[in-house]
């Protein structure tokens, strides 16, 4: 009888060791695959930057003279957006869901924006349609693809390595970053939209802050609440009710329901003639 008990204990001990070893191996495998996925995402992003985006040194930084249709001499003001030369044709060929290029200079976030048939696909797929833990920067699937909605949501993961929207947490830690440069830009084939940040705060993924609206009354309520509850004060005129783009990312540990929302209001629309 004691022999059977000892054998049972040995079997339980060996089983426990095997289960623990399997768990360690599986956890190691998941960690390695996560690292590989993050590395591939970083390589893809750098390849995109190298291939389709460049500084355009030819853009004048001061006013120049030119002629209008009647041959009269006129003063031509320089573009107010950062001089990025983006190969829109290549991006559209690479991914038909491409909707524009997003650039946030204060924390150097620079990515293509896509729009899927739902809001799940690009959580785990890259711009080049590869499975990726980093996903993509994507606009809400129900939004107008030409950025004409009164409140357009754009989503991105809060990656630990700072990719995607991972550097947004730096804005919470150091609001002075936005004091120096409180704008972000969306480049499309023909237009560059400049947005000035007027609010950011933490909320929950199921809160009513993820609201689209069409009436002036709802606009005023939404924007007014955002201004009053912002983590940092901004001096932005919202009286004309310009369109809003709201940037959303997780805030906290993996799996959290907390979200960081950053609201920018459209302050300037300029033709984009750089090819």
Order of alpha helices (4+ residues) and beta strands (2+ residues): alpha-beta-beta-beta-beta-alpha-beta-beta-beta-beta-alpha-alpha-beta-beta-alpha-beta-beta
